């Protein structure tokens, strides 16, 4: 009898635990922000891995542990979700750049920090580079539909322009340096290295993905960037 009572108690505890888990699951599904973010994360992984054409809505829903109905509810369709992923990826790097506080740094220090930050962000977020490659294959077809992207980048250019102007006043930087050209230099040096690291490692018989090689390249980006703008 005691054994039977103990078994019944255990069964009830397991049933109660299951009900609690179901309740939590339903509560989570009613959290719009969490659901939105989960779908966005899953879509980022899928689009980065397979591109726009190869990504599947079913796979995104499965990754997010939701259904396609919820995906369409939040993002409209596959194109809307892809654009949201692009915007979120750009927002991540732009928001992080604001933490550099370039306006309160010495001009040379500010340029160094921006160059190293960009390089390290590329290293930490390979999905961002994959998404950029995909969207360039589409000639920025989807990004051109964004109503947020220009405003998102204006802060970066304004801060970079300020750093360059202050450097010019101090006699450190050349006059009238184009901030967009400077940023393109930084981004290009990082993007080319990482997008071609496997072929270049093979061609030159050098492991470009080794930690020391990556650190050295970051310093090289800083040196090239500063050399291109010094007075």
Secondary structure, 3 states (H helix, E strand, C coil): CHHHHHHHHHHHHHHHHHHHHHHHHHHHHCCHHHHHHHHHHHHHHHHHHHHHHHCCHHHHHHHHCCCHHHHHHHHCCHHHHHHHHHHHHHHHHHHHHHCCCHHHCCHHHHHHHHHHHHHHHHHHCHHHHHHHHHHHHCCCCCHHHCCCHHHHHHHHHHHHHHHHHHHHHCCCECCCCCHHHHHHHHHHHHHHHHHCHHHHHHHHCCCCCCHHHHHHHHHHHHHHHHHHHEC
